[in-house]
Amino acid sequence: QVQLVESGGGLVQAGGSLRLSCVASGRTFSSYVMGWFRQAPGKEREFVAAISRSGGSAYYADSVKGRFTISRENAENTVYLQMNSLKPEDTAVYYCAASITITTVAVLTTASRYDSWGQGTQVTVSS
């Protein structure tokens, strides 16, 4: 497993932007599909975005498509989530996740397919 540490959360007004970072330990970062999930109070954890091992392919939840961008820098063991045009409904704890076993797009949105998780970072969007 890989250890993940998120940062970059905070309080922002609606329409603003934040950039989340997730740094992974270990020397095999490029072996992992990376994802971002979020969980709002009283709600289930939901998929936000994922990126392939090479960074060549990215996938998004419909709710964030066109506003969020996931990227990775394998040389720095880091995955990013750039969040623009933030809305109050984006308020949640955001979690970084890693999977070494995912090989198909169909399971990218399934939290149980991810092997390692960060501790989460709070994002609060005020109206």
C-alpha positions in Angstrom: 0.0 0.0 0.0 1.0 3.6 -0.4 0.6 6.4 2.2 -1.3 9.4 1.0 -1.4 13.0 2.4 -3.8 15.6 1.1 -3.5 19.4 1.4 -5.0 22.5 -0.1 -8.5 22.5 1.4 -10.0 25.6 2.9 -12.8 28.1 2.9 -13.7 29.8 -0.4 -16.6 31.9 -1.7 -18.8 30.5 -4.4 -17.2 31.0 -7.8 -13.8 30.7 -6.4 -11.0 28.2 -6.9 -8.9 25.8 -4.9 -6.2 23.3 -5.8 -5.9 20.1 -3.8 -2.7 18.2 -3.7 -2.0 14.6 -2.6 1.5 13.3 -2.1 2.2 9.6 -2.0 5.0 7.7 -0.3 7.0 5.0 -2.0 8.7 4.5 -5.3 5.9 2.9 -7.4 3.5 5.9 -7.7 3.2 5.4 -11.4 1.7 1.9 -10.8 -1.4 3.4 -9.2 -4.6 4.7 -10.7 -5.4 7.8 -8.6 -8.8 9.1 -7.6 -10.5 11.9 -5.7 -13.6 11.2 -3.7 -15.6 13.5 -1.4 -18.1 13.1 1.4 -20.5 15.7 2.6 -22.1 15.5 6.1 -24.9 12.9 6.1 -24.1 11.7 2.6 -22.3 8.7 1.1 -18.8 9.1 -0.2 -18.9 9.9 -3.9 -16.5 9.7 -6.8 -15.2 13.0 -8.1 -12.4 12.2 -10.6 -9.7 9.7 -11.5 -6.6 9.6 -13.6 -4.8 6.8 -15.3 -1.3 5.6 -14.3 0.4 7.6 -17.1 -1.8 10.6 -16.6 -3.0 10.3 -20.2 -6.7 9.7 -19.4 -8.9 11.4 -16.8 -12.5 10.7 -15.8 -15.0 12.9 -14.0 -18.3 12.8 -12.2 -21.0 14.7 -14.2 -21.4 17.1 -11.3 -17.8 18.4 -11.6 -17.1 18.0 -15.3 -15.9 21.2 -16.9 -15.1 22.7 -13.5 -12.5 20.4 -12.0 -9.3 19.1 -13.5 -7.3 16.1 -12.2 -3.6 15.8 -13.0 -0.6 14.0 -11.8 3.2 14.4 -11.7 4.7 11.0 -11.4 8.2 12.3 -10.8 6.9 14.1 -7.7 4.5 11.3 -6.5 1.7 13.9 -6.5 -1.8 14.1 -7.9 -3.7 17.3 -8.0 -7.4 18.4 -8.2 -7.9 21.9 -9.6 -11.4 23.1 -8.6 -12.8 26.1 -10.4 -16.2 27.8 -10.3 -16.9 26.2 -6.9 -20.4 25.9 -5.7 -21.8 25.5 -2.1 -22.8 21.9 -3.0 -19.1 21.1 -3.5 -18.6 21.5 0.3 -17.2 18.2 1.6 -14.2 16.4 2.9 -12.1 15.5 -0.1 -10.1 12.2 -0.1 -7.3 11.1 -2.3 -7.3 7.4 -3.1 -4.9 5.0 -4.9 -5.5 1.7 -6.6 -2.9 -0.7 -8.0 -5.5 -3.3 -9.2 -8.0 -1.2 -11.3 -7.7 -2.1 -15.0 -11.0 -1.0 -16.4 -12.9 2.3 -16.6 -16.1 0.7 -15.3 -14.8 0.4 -11.8 -13.1 3.8 -11.4 -16.0 5.2 -9.5 -16.2 2.4 -7.0 -14.6 3.4 -3.7 -14.0 -0.2 -2.6 -11.7 -0.8 -5.5 -9.1 1.7 -4.1 -6.5 0.2 -1.8 -5.2 3.3 0.0 -6.8 6.5 1.3 -5.6 9.8 2.6 -7.0 11.4 5.8 -9.0 13.9 3.9 -9.0 17.7 3.5 -12.0 19.9 4.2 -13.4 22.1 1.4 -16.0 24.6 2.4 -17.7 26.8 -0.2 -19.8 29.7 1.1 -22.7 31.3 -0.8 
